[in-house]
């Protein structure tokens, strides 16, 4: 869907605008938005509201045709709740309802003239981004691997957003489109079947991004990983015939001497659990265990598209976790890149085994900060459900500042996270009689002990961990990858600039 911004004034009025549909907001206390008032010269809109044809409640709609004094073929009235308390939820509901109606129209173009500045505690640029991201999600297709494609998306394909001069800017629109495109890449990778989206496929996707946006790229193969002594990562890859890939992308948007922000993504392209085999029902959804990696690649697409003036390194550790005669067994002890020995008590706790070597590798970049992103624990879903990602980091001034940055970015982007505690009291649960660490803890606080495991490999820089097990994809009738946390990560990086 194509978006543009236009300011209407006394010379170029909304009423005189030529378009297939003009959407304006109305409120449930029978008030009209300024744009609706501008189209109400003959009282048709206020009459419809007073008559009860539209309630004004968030998401309610009424399509009018041939409104006197209005050039547009149709006027769409959209409820947005009470005029003095437009919330993020009511605005999102209005946007969703508008896009749904647009999809049914026999028109290619439309104008949206919503009060972008009216959302409580938000600005017009946020409202514009929410509109663009909502449209992108609405038109996203999941039929790429179907032999017969779903019917082509009909209705409105070009939207002009009406905004007063200075209320929003083209930069905000460019950024919104970049985030939407990054989310779509993350969705596409997550939804692909695991026989297609292999570690090699992720590496080739990264190479294409590097070609398109000028990133530096390096893909380390098994022999190079063995030379680096990444025994923990390779222990997970042992059971699969698919070759592991260790992908390093560099966006050099800042000054050459500036320390980069490093994003590290878990890229288990299919997780059977290994020898600690998962139950069969629902195992198909383990193709989503690479959504951390997908979010790193999606974020790179976004920052590449917007030309972000910041140095960013993306690391993706990609492999499958499969059972075979070569697979790692419960009770095996492996040695990580930094020399730490790990007793593997459960081969289904594999994400931390690949991430720990990636986090050790990140040291060489002397990073300003490192954020790892992983569908790491089912316990995070138990704690937070499917609305909020889990955030974990140490408790000191530098890490408190990083946590605040990430939490604030999540709130700005509508892609929220919640901070959990870490500490030695939880590290005690990872003690092993035979190695430096066990890869799972004693019962209780499973998300926290998983983060504590990772924390042992991040002592030389400022670090945070995002557990996205509950937010990276949806199950059930709407099964599919969500594209999160690309908005959070991209906003975090934009704020750093």
C-alpha positions as CSV (number, residue, x, y, z in Angstrom):
1,X,0.0,0.0,0.0
2,X,1.4,3.4,-1.0
3,X,1.2,6.3,1.5
4,X,1.8,10.0,1.0
5,X,1.1,13.1,3.1
6,X,-0.7,16.3,2.1
7,X,-1.7,19.4,3.9
8,X,-5.2,20.8,3.1
9,X,-5.9,24.5,3.6
10,X,-8.5,27.1,2.6
11,X,-7.4,26.9,-1.0
12,X,-7.0,23.1,-1.2
13,X,-9.9,22.0,0.9
14,X,-10.9,18.5,2.0
15,X,-14.3,19.1,0.6
16,X,-12.8,19.7,-2.9
17,X,-10.4,16.8,-2.8
18,X,-10.9,14.3,-5.6
19,X,-10.7,10.7,-4.2
20,X,-12.6,7.5,-4.1
21,X,-13.2,7.7,-0.3
22,X,-12.5,10.3,2.4
23,X,-12.3,8.9,6.0
24,X,-13.0,11.2,8.9
25,X,-13.4,10.6,12.7
26,X,-16.5,11.1,14.8
27,X,-16.9,10.7,18.5
28,X,-19.3,8.9,20.7
29,X,-20.4,12.0,22.5
30,X,-21.9,13.1,19.2
31,X,-19.0,15.4,18.3
32,X,-17.3,15.7,14.9
33,X,-13.6,15.9,14.3
34,X,-12.4,19.1,12.6
35,X,-12.1,17.2,9.3
36,X,-15.7,15.9,9.7
37,X,-16.9,19.4,10.4
38,X,-15.2,20.6,7.2
39,X,-17.4,18.2,5.2
40,X,-20.6,18.9,7.0
41,X,-21.8,22.0,5.2
42,X,-25.3,20.5,4.6
43,X,-25.5,18.8,8.0
44,X,-25.5,15.2,6.6
45,X,-22.7,14.0,8.8
46,X,-24.0,15.5,12.1
47,X,-27.4,14.2,11.2
48,X,-26.1,10.7,10.8
49,X,-24.4,10.9,14.2
50,X,-27.4,12.3,16.0
51,X,-29.7,9.7,14.5
52,X,-27.7,6.9,15.9
53,X,-26.7,5.5,12.4
54,X,-23.1,5.5,13.8
55,X,-22.4,5.3,17.6
56,X,-18.9,6.9,17.5
57,X,-17.6,4.0,19.5
58,X,-14.1,2.9,18.5
59,X,-14.2,0.9,15.2
60,X,-17.8,1.8,14.3
61,X,-18.2,2.9,10.7
62,X,-20.8,4.3,8.3
63,X,-20.2,4.8,4.6
64,X,-22.0,7.7,3.0
65,X,-22.2,8.3,-0.8
66,X,-22.9,11.5,-2.7
67,X,-22.5,13.9,0.3
68,X,-23.6,17.3,-0.9
69,X,-20.7,19.8,-1.2
70,X,-18.1,17.0,-1.0
71,X,-16.2,16.0,-4.2
72,X,-15.1,12.6,-2.9
73,X,-17.3,9.8,-4.1
74,X,-17.7,8.4,-0.6
75,X,-17.3,9.7,3.0
76,X,-16.4,7.1,5.6
77,X,-17.3,8.0,9.2
78,X,-15.2,6.2,11.7
79,X,-15.8,6.1,15.4
80,X,-12.9,6.9,17.7
81,X,-14.4,6.9,21.2
82,X,-14.7,10.0,23.3
83,X,-13.1,13.1,21.8
84,X,-11.1,14.0,24.9
85,X,-9.7,10.5,25.7
86,X,-8.6,8.9,22.4
87,X,-6.4,6.1,23.5
88,X,-3.9,4.0,21.6
89,X,-6.4,1.1,21.6
90,X,-9.3,3.2,20.3
91,X,-7.1,4.8,17.6
92,X,-5.8,1.3,16.6
93,X,-9.4,0.1,16.5
94,X,-10.4,3.0,14.2
95,X,-7.5,2.4,11.9
96,X,-8.3,-1.4,11.6
97,X,-11.9,-0.7,10.9
98,X,-11.0,1.9,8.2
99,X,-8.7,-0.5,6.5
100,X,-11.3,-3.2,6.5
101,X,-13.8,-1.0,4.8
102,X,-11.1,0.2,2.3
103,X,-10.6,-3.4,1.3
104,X,-14.2,-3.7,0.2
105,X,-14.4,-0.6,-2.0
106,X,-14.4,-0.3,-5.7
107,X,-11.8,2.5,-5.5
108,X,-8.0,2.5,-5.8
109,X,-7.4,5.6,-3.7
110,X,-8.5,7.3,-0.5
111,X,-7.7,10.1,2.0
112,X,-7.6,9.6,5.7
113,X,-8.2,12.8,7.7
114,X,-7.9,11.6,11.3
115,X,-7.0,13.9,14.2
116,X,-3.5,12.4,14.4
117,X,-2.5,14.7,17.3
118,X,-5.4,13.6,19.5
119,X,-4.2,10.2,20.8
120,X,-3.5,10.5,24.5
121,X,0.2,10.9,25.3
122,X,1.2,10.4,21.7
123,X,2.2,12.7,18.9
124,X,1.1,12.9,15.2
125,X,4.2,11.0,14.0
126,X,3.3,8.1,16.3
127,X,-0.3,8.0,14.9
128,X,1.1,8.1,11.3
129,X,3.4,5.2,12.0
130,X,0.5,3.2,13.6
131,X,-1.5,3.8,10.5
132,X,1.3,2.6,8.2
133,X,2.1,-0.5,10.3
134,X,-1.6,-1.3,10.6
135,X,-2.0,-1.2,6.8
136,X,1.1,-3.3,6.3
137,X,-0.2,-6.0,8.6
138,X,-3.6,-5.9,7.0
139,X,-2.2,-6.6,3.5
140,X,0.5,-9.1,4.5
141,X,-0.1,-12.4,2.7
142,X,0.7,-15.9,3.9
143,X,0.1,-17.7,0.6
144,X,3.6,-17.7,-0.8
145,X,3.9,-21.5,-0.7
146,X,0.4,-22.3,-1.9
147,X,0.0,-23.7,-5.4
148,X,-3.1,-21.6,-5.8
149,X,-2.8,-18.1,-4.5
150,X,-5.5,-16.4,-2.5
151,X,-7.5,-13.8,-4.5
152,X,-5.7,-10.5,-5.1
153,X,-6.2,-7.9,-2.5
154,X,-8.8,-5.5,-3.8
155,X,-9.9,-2.0,-2.8
156,X,-7.8,1.0,-1.8
157,X,-4.1,0.7,-2.6
158,X,-3.1,4.4,-2.4
159,X,-3.7,6.4,0.7
160,X,-3.1,10.1,1.3
161,X,-2.9,11.1,4.9
162,X,-4.3,14.6,5.5
163,X,-2.2,16.5,8.1
164,X,-1.7,20.2,8.9
165,X,1.7,21.6,7.8
166,X,4.4,20.6,10.2
167,X,2.2,18.1,12.1
168,X,4.0,15.1,10.5
169,X,6.9,14.9,8.1
170,X,8.1,12.8,5.2
171,X,10.9,11.5,7.4
172,X,8.4,10.0,9.8
173,X,6.6,8.4,6.8
174,X,9.9,7.0,5.5
175,X,10.7,5.5,8.9
176,X,7.3,4.0,9.3
177,X,7.5,2.3,5.8
178,X,11.0,1.0,6.7
179,X,9.8,-0.5,9.9
180,X,6.8,-2.1,8.1
181,X,9.1,-3.6,5.5
182,X,11.4,-4.9,8.2
183,X,8.5,-6.5,10.0
184,X,7.3,-8.1,6.7
185,X,10.7,-9.7,6.1
186,X,10.7,-11.1,9.7
187,X,7.1,-12.4,9.1
188,X,8.1,-14.0,5.8
189,X,11.1,-15.8,7.2
190,X,9.1,-17.0,10.3
191,X,6.3,-18.3,8.2
192,X,8.4,-20.2,5.6
193,X,8.4,-24.0,6.0
194,X,11.6,-25.3,7.8
195,X,12.6,-27.3,4.7
196,X,12.9,-24.0,2.9
197,X,14.1,-21.6,5.7
198,X,17.2,-23.4,6.6
199,X,20.4,-21.9,8.0
200,X,21.7,-21.6,4.5
201,X,18.5,-19.8,3.5
202,X,19.0,-17.3,6.3
203,X,22.6,-16.8,5.2
204,X,21.5,-16.1,1.6
205,X,18.9,-13.7,2.9
206,X,21.6,-11.8,4.8
207,X,23.7,-11.7,1.7
208,X,20.8,-10.2,-0.3
209,X,20.3,-7.6,2.4
210,X,24.1,-6.8,2.2
211,X,23.9,-6.4,-1.6
212,X,20.8,-4.2,-1.4
213,X,21.8,-1.9,1.4
214,X,25.6,-1.9,1.3
215,X,26.2,-3.9,4.5
216,X,29.4,-5.8,5.2
217,X,28.8,-9.5,5.6
218,X,30.7,-12.6,6.7
219,X,29.3,-16.1,6.9
220,X,31.3,-18.5,9.0
221,X,31.2,-22.1,8.1
222,X,31.7,-25.2,10.3
223,X,35.5,-25.4,10.0
224,X,35.8,-21.7,11.0
225,X,33.5,-22.3,14.0
226,X,35.7,-25.3,15.0
227,X,38.8,-23.1,14.7
228,X,37.1,-20.5,17.0
229,X,36.3,-23.4,19.4
230,X,32.6,-22.7,19.4
231,X,31.9,-26.1,21.0
232,X,28.6,-25.1,22.6
233,X,27.1,-23.9,19.3
234,X,28.4,-26.9,17.4
235,X,27.0,-29.3,19.9
236,X,23.5,-28.2,18.9
237,X,24.2,-28.5,15.2
238,X,25.7,-32.0,15.4
239,X,22.5,-33.9,15.1
240,X,21.4,-32.2,11.8
241,X,22.5,-32.8,8.2
242,X,22.0,-29.0,7.6
243,X,25.2,-27.1,7.8
244,X,25.3,-24.5,10.6
245,X,25.9,-20.8,9.6
246,X,27.2,-18.0,11.7
247,X,26.2,-14.8,10.0
248,X,27.8,-11.4,10.8
249,X,26.2,-8.2,9.2
250,X,27.7,-4.7,9.7
251,X,25.8,-1.5,9.0
252,X,28.5,1.2,9.1
253,X,26.2,4.2,9.3
254,X,28.1,6.1,12.1
255,X,31.6,7.4,12.5
256,X,34.4,4.8,11.9
257,X,35.6,5.1,15.5
258,X,32.1,4.8,17.1
259,X,31.5,1.6,19.1
260,X,28.6,-0.4,17.5
261,X,25.4,-1.6,18.9
262,X,25.4,-5.4,18.5
263,X,22.2,-7.4,17.9
264,X,22.4,-11.2,18.4
265,X,19.6,-13.4,17.1
266,X,18.8,-17.0,17.9
267,X,18.4,-18.9,14.6
268,X,17.2,-22.4,15.3
269,X,15.4,-23.0,12.0
270,X,13.7,-26.1,13.4
271,X,13.7,-27.3,17.0
272,X,12.7,-30.9,17.6
273,X,14.2,-30.7,21.1
274,X,17.0,-33.0,20.0
275,X,17.3,-36.2,22.1
276,X,15.1,-34.5,24.6
277,X,12.3,-34.8,22.0
278,X,9.4,-32.4,22.1
279,X,5.8,-33.7,22.0
280,X,4.4,-34.1,18.5
281,X,1.3,-31.8,18.8
282,X,2.3,-28.3,17.9
283,X,5.9,-29.2,16.9
284,X,5.3,-27.6,13.5
285,X,5.4,-24.3,15.2
286,X,9.1,-24.9,16.1
287,X,9.9,-23.4,12.7
288,X,9.4,-20.1,14.5
289,X,12.4,-20.8,16.8
290,X,14.4,-18.6,14.4
291,X,12.3,-15.5,15.0
292,X,15.1,-13.9,17.0
293,X,17.3,-14.3,13.9
294,X,14.5,-13.1,11.7
295,X,14.0,-10.0,13.8
296,X,17.7,-9.1,13.5
297,X,17.5,-9.4,9.7
298,X,14.2,-7.5,9.7
299,X,15.7,-4.7,11.8
300,X,18.7,-4.5,9.4
301,X,16.3,-4.2,6.5
302,X,14.6,-1.3,8.3
303,X,17.8,0.6,9.2
304,X,19.3,0.0,5.8
305,X,16.2,1.4,4.1
306,X,16.3,4.5,6.3
307,X,20.1,4.9,6.1
308,X,20.4,5.1,9.9
309,X,23.4,7.0,11.0
310,X,24.7,4.5,13.6
311,X,27.1,1.6,13.6
312,X,25.2,-1.7,14.1
313,X,26.5,-5.3,14.0
314,X,24.0,-8.2,13.6
315,X,25.0,-11.7,14.6
316,X,22.9,-14.7,13.7
317,X,23.8,-18.2,15.0
318,X,21.8,-20.5,12.8
319,X,21.4,-24.3,12.9
320,X,18.8,-27.0,13.4
321,X,18.3,-29.0,16.6
322,X,17.7,-32.6,15.5
323,X,17.9,-36.1,17.0
324,X,20.3,-38.5,15.4
325,X,23.2,-40.9,16.1
326,X,25.4,-37.8,16.1
327,X,23.2,-35.7,18.3
328,X,24.4,-34.4,21.7
329,X,23.0,-36.4,24.6
330,X,21.8,-35.4,28.0
331,X,24.8,-35.6,30.3
332,X,27.3,-34.6,27.7
333,X,29.7,-31.8,28.6
334,X,30.8,-29.3,26.0
335,X,33.3,-26.4,26.0
336,X,32.1,-22.9,24.9
337,X,34.2,-20.5,23.0
338,X,35.3,-18.6,26.1
339,X,36.4,-21.9,27.8
340,X,33.4,-22.4,30.0
341,X,32.3,-26.1,30.3
342,X,28.6,-26.8,30.2
343,X,26.8,-29.9,31.3
344,X,23.8,-30.4,28.9
345,X,21.0,-31.8,31.1
346,X,18.3,-31.1,28.5
347,X,19.0,-30.9,24.8
348,X,15.8,-28.9,24.3
349,X,17.4,-26.0,26.2
350,X,19.5,-25.4,23.0
351,X,19.0,-21.7,22.3
352,X,21.2,-20.6,25.1
353,X,23.9,-23.0,23.9
354,X,24.2,-21.3,20.5
355,X,23.7,-17.8,21.9
356,X,26.5,-18.1,24.5
357,X,29.1,-18.5,21.8
358,X,27.6,-15.7,19.7
359,X,27.8,-13.5,22.8
360,X,31.4,-14.4,23.3
361,X,32.1,-13.6,19.7
362,X,30.5,-10.1,20.1
363,X,33.3,-9.1,22.4
364,X,35.6,-8.5,19.5
365,X,33.5,-5.5,18.3
366,X,34.1,-3.6,21.6
367,X,30.4,-2.8,21.6
368,X,28.5,0.1,23.0
369,X,25.8,-2.4,23.9
370,X,24.7,-5.9,23.0
371,X,21.1,-7.0,22.8
372,X,20.3,-10.7,22.2
373,X,16.8,-11.7,20.9
374,X,15.5,-15.2,21.3
375,X,12.4,-17.3,21.5
376,X,14.1,-18.8,24.5
377,X,11.6,-20.1,27.1
378,X,8.0,-21.3,27.3
379,X,8.1,-20.0,30.9
380,X,8.2,-16.5,29.6
381,X,4.8,-17.2,27.9
382,X,3.5,-18.4,31.3
383,X,4.6,-15.2,32.9
384,X,3.7,-12.6,30.3
385,X,1.4,-14.3,27.8
386,X,1.5,-13.2,24.2
387,X,1.4,-9.4,24.7
388,X,4.7,-8.5,26.3
389,X,8.3,-9.6,25.7
390,X,10.6,-10.3,28.6
391,X,13.6,-8.1,29.3
392,X,16.6,-9.2,31.4
393,X,19.8,-7.4,32.3
394,X,22.1,-6.8,35.2
395,X,21.3,-4.4,38.0
396,X,23.7,-1.5,37.9
397,X,23.8,2.0,36.5
398,X,24.9,1.1,32.9
399,X,22.4,-1.8,32.6
400,X,19.6,0.2,34.2
401,X,20.1,2.8,31.5
402,X,20.1,0.2,28.7
403,X,16.9,-1.4,30.2
404,X,15.2,2.1,30.3
405,X,16.2,2.7,26.7
406,X,14.7,-0.6,25.5
407,X,11.5,-0.3,27.7
408,X,11.0,3.3,26.4
409,X,11.5,2.3,22.8
410,X,9.0,-0.5,23.3
411,X,6.4,1.9,24.6
412,X,7.1,4.4,21.8
413,X,6.7,1.6,19.2
414,X,3.7,-0.2,20.8
415,X,5.9,-3.3,21.1
416,X,6.3,-3.5,24.8
417,X,8.6,-5.4,27.1
418,X,8.8,-6.0,30.9
419,X,11.9,-6.2,33.0
420,X,12.7,-9.3,35.1
421,X,15.3,-9.6,37.9
422,X,18.6,-11.3,37.6
423,X,21.2,-12.1,40.3
424,X,23.5,-14.6,42.0
425,X,20.6,-16.1,43.9
426,X,19.3,-17.4,40.5
427,X,22.7,-18.3,39.2
428,X,23.0,-20.8,42.0
429,X,20.3,-22.8,40.3
430,X,22.7,-23.5,37.4
431,X,25.4,-25.2,39.4
432,X,26.7,-28.6,38.1
433,X,28.7,-31.2,39.9
434,X,30.7,-31.9,36.8
435,X,31.0,-28.7,34.8
436,X,31.2,-25.0,35.2
437,X,27.5,-24.6,34.4
438,X,24.4,-26.7,33.7
439,X,22.3,-25.7,30.7
440,X,19.1,-25.7,32.7
441,X,18.4,-24.7,36.3
442,X,16.6,-26.4,39.1
443,X,12.8,-25.9,39.1
444,X,11.3,-22.4,39.2
445,X,12.1,-19.1,37.5
446,X,13.0,-20.9,34.2
447,X,13.1,-17.7,32.1
448,X,15.3,-16.0,34.7
449,X,17.8,-18.9,34.9
450,X,18.0,-19.0,31.1
451,X,18.9,-15.3,31.1
452,X,21.4,-16.0,34.0
453,X,23.1,-18.6,31.8
454,X,23.6,-16.1,29.1
455,X,24.7,-13.4,31.5
456,X,27.8,-15.6,32.3
457,X,29.1,-14.8,28.8
458,X,28.5,-11.1,28.7
459,X,30.7,-9.8,31.6
460,X,32.9,-7.6,29.3
461,X,30.2,-5.3,27.9
462,X,26.7,-3.8,28.6
463,X,24.1,-6.4,27.7
464,X,20.4,-7.1,27.6
465,X,18.3,-10.2,26.7
466,X,14.9,-10.1,25.1
467,X,12.8,-13.3,25.4
468,X,10.2,-13.1,22.6
469,X,8.8,-16.6,23.0
470,X,5.3,-15.2,23.6
471,X,5.4,-12.3,21.1
472,X,7.2,-13.6,18.0
473,X,4.3,-15.6,16.6
474,X,0.6,-16.4,17.0
475,X,-1.0,-19.9,17.2
476,X,-4.5,-21.0,16.3
477,X,-6.6,-19.7,13.4
478,X,-4.4,-16.7,13.0
479,X,-1.1,-18.7,13.1
480,X,1.8,-16.8,11.9
481,X,4.9,-14.7,12.7
482,X,4.1,-11.2,14.1
483,X,7.3,-9.3,13.0
484,X,8.0,-8.4,16.6
485,X,10.2,-7.1,18.1
486,X,11.4,-5.2,15.0
487,X,9.5,-2.0,16.0
488,X,11.1,-2.1,19.5
489,X,14.6,-2.7,18.1
490,X,14.5,-0.2,15.3
491,X,13.1,2.5,17.6
492,X,15.8,1.7,20.1
493,X,18.5,2.2,17.4
494,X,16.8,5.4,16.1
495,X,16.7,6.9,19.5
496,X,20.5,6.2,19.9
497,X,21.1,8.4,16.9
